[in-house]
Amino acid sequence: MASMYQPIVMSRLRAGLLVLLAIAVLTMAWWGMIRMPGKSFTGTPPPLSAEELKLREELVADVRKLGGEIGERNVKYYAQLQAAADFVEQSFVAAGYRPRRDGYDVRGKVCENIDVEIPGASPEIVVIGAHYDSVFGSPGANDNGSGVAALLALARRFAGSRNEHTLRFVAFPNEEPTHFQTPLMGSWVYANRCKARGDRIAAMISLETIGYFSNQRGSQVYPLPGLGLIYPRTGNFIAFVGNVPSRALVRQALGIFREHATIPSEGTALPQNVPGVGWSDQWAFWQHGYPGMMITDTAPFRYPHYHAQTDLPDQLEYDGFTRVVAGMEHVVRELANPSGR
């Protein structure tokens, strides 16, 4: 009798082991890619402080300059792309830096990465970047005037600082189609030249479309079914997004942010082929072996004016935007000073 039932028992045992293995794999995936340190901010945020109100004024002014006065800026509207580059350079100079413009050819037109550097005591480098071009047909106030405004605001606040790691603030052209995820992206050129020099980049932060927030239920959607069961369906948070090899960076940065920020936040480290995960300049750094993450309001998964003519400065929610940048100042400071100096 025992021999009659042995195949059935063994089959059920194998099935049980497979179920346990699947549970273990899912648990590890949840722990490594989805579970994040700290707690997201909840409740009513306090009024903006005097320093935050000043920051808000800077962000509003810079977004209006890029998304309003300059408007659409790309290789089709090359004069505007150059005007945006000049504005970034002038803003760096006004903050006390000596910016570098590093050009490369795009079908007969010179496009330029613009960076400034604060040398640190160690050879490790923290790069904070944002693309200053806009997609064809859009003035790009949120995508990515908001990212550039945040970049400039953070650069102002670190001017003259002394840090363990070197800090670089970089503005990139040509993130948008038709150059998206090609060697003609400014960030790809930049990362490639960093790799050729042997630069030791410890972290790359891409500031990408970070100015729109909504308290309306259902305002947040996701690229994959099921993610809405894990993450909020209200688009009132800022997202920290990395690929799987960058999960330690995502967890560290989000943990710091949550200690200080007065806006909800979420984080994830997913395979880079998941839609949306690689949709900014951190992708170029991943291709060169550097850890990187994107800070974003999730763009097309929330923002109703994404890549549209209506992506104008008045569409942004500046109080939430200000709280994000204020929180990111703490993130940059602690990443640049890992010993807590």
ChimeraX attribute file (.defattr): number of C-alpha atoms within 10 A of each C-alpha:
attribute: neighborCount
match mode: 1-to-1
recipient: residues
	/A:1	5
	/A:2	7
	/A:3	8
	/A:4	8
	/A:5	9
	/A:6	11
	/A:7	11
	/A:8	11
	/A:9	13
	/A:10	11
	/A:11	11
	/A:12	12
	/A:13	12
	/A:14	12
	/A:15	12
	/A:16	12
	/A:17	12
	/A:18	12
	/A:19	12
	/A:20	12
	/A:21	12
	/A:22	12
	/A:23	12
	/A:24	12
	/A:25	12
	/A:26	12
	/A:27	14
	/A:28	13
	/A:29	15
	/A:30	14
	/A:31	11
	/A:32	17
	/A:33	24
	/A:34	19
	/A:35	16
	/A:36	21
	/A:37	16
	/A:38	13
	/A:39	14
	/A:40	20
	/A:41	18
	/A:42	10
	/A:43	8
	/A:44	8
	/A:45	13
	/A:46	8
	/A:47	10
	/A:48	16
	/A:49	9
	/A:50	9
	/A:51	9
	/A:52	16
	/A:53	14
	/A:54	12
	/A:55	23
	/A:56	21
	/A:57	12
	/A:58	17
	/A:59	26
	/A:60	20
	/A:61	14
	/A:62	24
	/A:63	28
	/A:64	20
	/A:65	18
	/A:66	32
	/A:67	26
	/A:68	19
	/A:69	12
	/A:70	20
	/A:71	27
	/A:72	26
	/A:73	28
	/A:74	25
	/A:75	23
	/A:76	12
	/A:77	15
	/A:78	16
	/A:79	14
	/A:80	19
	/A:81	25
	/A:82	21
	/A:83	15
	/A:84	26
	/A:85	23
	/A:86	14
	/A:87	16
	/A:88	24
	/A:89	22
	/A:90	15
	/A:91	18
	/A:92	23
	/A:93	14
	/A:94	11
	/A:95	17
	/A:96	14
	/A:97	19
	/A:98	14
	/A:99	18
	/A:100	15
	/A:101	17
	/A:102	15
	/A:103	15
	/A:104	16
	/A:105	10
	/A:106	13
	/A:107	9
	/A:108	7
	/A:109	11
	/A:110	13
	/A:111	25
	/A:112	22
	/A:113	22
	/A:114	24
	/A:115	23
	/A:116	21
	/A:117	19
	/A:118	18
	/A:119	17
	/A:120	18
	/A:121	11
	/A:122	12
	/A:123	13
	/A:124	18
	/A:125	23
	/A:126	22
	/A:127	21
	/A:128	24
	/A:129	27
	/A:130	31
	/A:131	29
	/A:132	31
	/A:133	32
	/A:134	29
	/A:135	23
	/A:136	19
	/A:137	17
	/A:138	21
	/A:139	27
	/A:140	32
	/A:141	35
	/A:142	32
	/A:143	32
	/A:144	30
	/A:145	36
	/A:146	32
	/A:147	29
	/A:148	31
	/A:149	29
	/A:150	31
	/A:151	23
	/A:152	23
	/A:153	22
	/A:154	19
	/A:155	25
	/A:156	17
	/A:157	12
	/A:158	17
	/A:159	15
	/A:160	12
	/A:161	11
	/A:162	16
	/A:163	20
	/A:164	21
	/A:165	23
	/A:166	22
	/A:167	27
	/A:168	18
	/A:169	22
	/A:170	27
	/A:171	27
	/A:172	25
	/A:173	27
	/A:174	30
	/A:175	27
	/A:176	22
	/A:177	13
	/A:178	13
	/A:179	15
	/A:180	18
	/A:181	20
	/A:182	15
	/A:183	14
	/A:184	19
	/A:185	26
	/A:186	29
	/A:187	29
	/A:188	25
	/A:189	21
	/A:190	23
	/A:191	25
	/A:192	17
	/A:193	13
	/A:194	15
	/A:195	16
	/A:196	10
	/A:197	9
	/A:198	9
	/A:199	14
	/A:200	15
	/A:201	23
	/A:202	18
	/A:203	25
	/A:204	25
	/A:205	27
	/A:206	28
	/A:207	30
	/A:208	27
	/A:209	28
	/A:210	33
	/A:211	33
	/A:212	26
	/A:213	24
	/A:214	16
	/A:215	12
	/A:216	11
	/A:217	11
	/A:218	13
	/A:219	17
	/A:220	24
	/A:221	18
	/A:222	17
	/A:223	13
	/A:224	10
	/A:225	8
	/A:226	9
	/A:227	12
	/A:228	15
	/A:229	8
	/A:230	8
	/A:231	15
	/A:232	18
	/A:233	18
	/A:234	17
	/A:235	23
	/A:236	21
	/A:237	24
	/A:238	24
	/A:239	20
	/A:240	26
	/A:241	31
	/A:242	30
	/A:243	25
	/A:244	18
	/A:245	18
	/A:246	21
	/A:247	23
	/A:248	16
	/A:249	24
	/A:250	29
	/A:251	24
	/A:252	15
	/A:253	23
	/A:254	28
	/A:255	19
	/A:256	21
	/A:257	28
	/A:258	21
	/A:259	16
	/A:260	16
	/A:261	22
	/A:262	23
	/A:263	25
	/A:264	21
	/A:265	22
	/A:266	19
	/A:267	25
	/A:268	25
	/A:269	26
	/A:270	21
	/A:271	14
	/A:272	17
	/A:273	10
	/A:274	12
	/A:275	12
	/A:276	16
	/A:277	22
	/A:278	21
	/A:279	20
	/A:280	24
	/A:281	31
	/A:282	31
	/A:283	26
	/A:284	26
	/A:285	25
	/A:286	21
	/A:287	13
	/A:288	15
	/A:289	12
	/A:290	20
	/A:291	24
	/A:292	28
	/A:293	31
	/A:294	29
	/A:295	24
	/A:296	23
	/A:297	27
	/A:298	27
	/A:299	22
	/A:300	16
	/A:301	15
	/A:302	21
	/A:303	24
	/A:304	14
	/A:305	19
	/A:306	19
	/A:307	22
	/A:308	15
	/A:309	16
	/A:310	16
	/A:311	25
	/A:312	22
	/A:313	24
	/A:314	15
	/A:315	15
	/A:316	20
	/A:317	16
	/A:318	20
	/A:319	18
	/A:320	24
	/A:321	25
	/A:322	26
	/A:323	21
	/A:324	25
	/A:325	25
	/A:326	22
	/A:327	19
	/A:328	23
	/A:329	19
	/A:330	18
	/A:331	22
	/A:332	21
	/A:333	19
	/A:334	20
	/A:335	22
	/A:336	25
	/A:337	17
	/A:338	11
	/A:339	8
	/A:340	9
	/A:341	10
